[in-house]
Amino acid sequence: MIAFVSGTVAALAPDAAVVEVGGVGMSVQCTPDTLSTLRLGQPAKLHTSLVVREDSLTLYGFADDDARQVFVLLQTASGVGPRLAQAMLAVHSPDALRRAVATGDEKALTAVPGIGKKGAQKLLLELKDRLGAPVGTAPAIGAPVTQGWRDQLHAALIGLGYATREAEEAVTAVAPQAEAAGGTAQVGPLLKAALQTLNRAR
């Protein structure tokens, strides 16, 4: 198992980063929040989980080991694969997920694309004794969004399965929030706000 990768960020995409490790480029699937902390040409360390399928090997990367462990634990619930687990961590921090499960917060889980009311109820039952109690630490804060936040947010929503038109409308809806924050706007909160507008529109 590859527990982490450490090296120079060679490329960034809407849903992945390429980290050069010993002359080899490792492609790592990441949430928008994790990607926002990375910079081209700069050193980075990503905690990783390798998902093995018959036809693929996919590396998922996280800013810290807590997120990686939660990613693995989420997949112990029936019907939760790596993509849905990653989507859950794109919308909520590890501690927010623990709080949602501990308090039986269906609404928090249905905010994740791909999880309906029945699915949320089932996940709350299955995960209750697996995630543990909230650890009380503040979620990791991503680097401020500077240029191209619209493209980054739009790509993240498309990656979560929304249609182009829906993504465009959500980006427009959160534009005042991003502009009000100026140079301190962050991808994670913007994505959560965009998902809330999409849920209200349903």
Solvent accessible surface area in square Angstrom, and as a share of the most:
residue,aa,sasa,rsa
1,M,165,0.74
2,I,61,0.31
3,A,57,0.44
4,F,101,0.42
5,V,6,0.03
6,S,57,0.37
7,G,19,0.19
8,T,58,0.34
9,V,1,0.01
10,A,54,0.42
11,A,43,0.33
12,L,71,0.36
13,A,48,0.37
14,P,72,0.45
15,D,68,0.35
16,A,11,0.08
17,A,1,0.00
18,V,44,0.25
19,V,0,0.00
20,E,83,0.37
21,V,53,0.30
22,G,84,0.81
23,G,64,0.62
24,V,89,0.51
25,G,49,0.47
26,M,46,0.20
27,S,66,0.42
28,V,0,0.00
29,Q,31,0.14
30,C,3,0.02
31,T,7,0.04
32,P,14,0.09
33,D,41,0.21
34,T,10,0.06
35,L,12,0.06
36,S,6,0.04
37,T,59,0.35
38,L,10,0.05
39,R,110,0.40
40,L,112,0.56
41,G,50,0.49
42,Q,96,0.43
43,P,113,0.71
44,A,16,0.13
45,K,103,0.44
46,L,3,0.01
47,H,42,0.19
48,T,0,0.00
49,S,8,0.05
50,L,56,0.28
51,V,15,0.08
52,V,94,0.54
53,R,125,0.46
54,E,189,0.85
55,D,130,0.67
56,S,48,0.31
57,L,126,0.63
58,T,35,0.20
59,L,13,0.07
60,Y,7,0.03
61,G,0,0.00
62,F,4,0.02
63,A,46,0.35
64,D,54,0.28
65,D,47,0.25
66,D,48,0.25
67,A,13,0.10
68,R,39,0.14
69,Q,88,0.39
70,V,1,0.00
71,F,0,0.00
72,V,60,0.34
73,L,61,0.30
74,L,0,0.00
75,Q,50,0.22
76,T,73,0.42
77,A,3,0.02
78,S,62,0.40
79,G,78,0.75
80,V,12,0.07
81,G,29,0.27
82,P,15,0.10
83,R,162,0.59
84,L,39,0.19
85,A,0,0.00
86,Q,21,0.09
87,A,9,0.07
88,M,0,0.00
89,L,17,0.09
90,A,6,0.05
91,V,4,0.02
92,H,27,0.12
93,S,16,0.10
94,P,21,0.13
95,D,6,0.03
96,A,26,0.20
97,L,1,0.00
98,R,16,0.06
99,R,114,0.42
100,A,4,0.03
101,V,7,0.04
102,A,61,0.47
103,T,105,0.61
104,G,40,0.38
105,D,59,0.30
106,E,48,0.22
107,K,167,0.71
108,A,19,0.15
109,L,0,0.00
110,T,36,0.21
111,A,17,0.13
112,V,1,0.00
113,P,13,0.08
114,G,74,0.71
115,I,11,0.05
116,G,44,0.42
117,K,130,0.55
118,K,172,0.73
119,G,30,0.29
120,A,0,0.00
121,Q,72,0.32
122,K,106,0.45
123,L,9,0.04
124,L,20,0.10
125,L,145,0.72
126,E,43,0.19
127,L,0,0.00
128,K,128,0.54
129,D,135,0.70
130,R,95,0.35
131,L,10,0.05
132,G,45,0.44
133,A,77,0.60
134,P,48,0.30
135,V,86,0.49
136,G,65,0.63
137,T,93,0.54
138,A,87,0.68
139,P,72,0.45
140,A,68,0.53
141,I,127,0.65
142,G,6,0.06
143,A,27,0.21
144,P,60,0.38
145,V,10,0.06
146,T,102,0.59
147,Q,167,0.74
148,G,45,0.43
149,W,36,0.13
150,R,107,0.39
151,D,108,0.56
152,Q,54,0.24
153,L,4,0.02
154,H,48,0.22
155,A,24,0.18
156,A,7,0.06
157,L,0,0.00
158,I,69,0.35
159,G,57,0.54
160,L,34,0.17
161,G,67,0.65
162,Y,16,0.06
163,A,57,0.44
164,T,75,0.44
165,R,179,0.65
166,E,69,0.31
167,A,0,0.00
168,E,90,0.40
169,E,94,0.42
170,A,2,0.02
171,V,9,0.05
172,T,90,0.52
173,A,53,0.41
174,V,4,0.02
175,A,9,0.07
176,P,86,0.54
177,Q,83,0.37
178,A,5,0.04
179,E,111,0.50
180,A,93,0.72
181,A,40,0.31
182,G,43,0.41
183,G,53,0.51
184,T,94,0.55
185,A,8,0.06
186,Q,44,0.20
187,V,4,0.03
188,G,1,0.01
189,P,63,0.40
190,L,4,0.02
191,L,1,0.00
192,K,66,0.28
193,A,18,0.14
194,A,0,0.00
195,L,1,0.01
196,Q,99,0.44
197,T,29,0.17
198,L,12,0.06
199,N,43,0.22
200,R,178,0.65
201,A,85,0.66
202,R,176,0.64
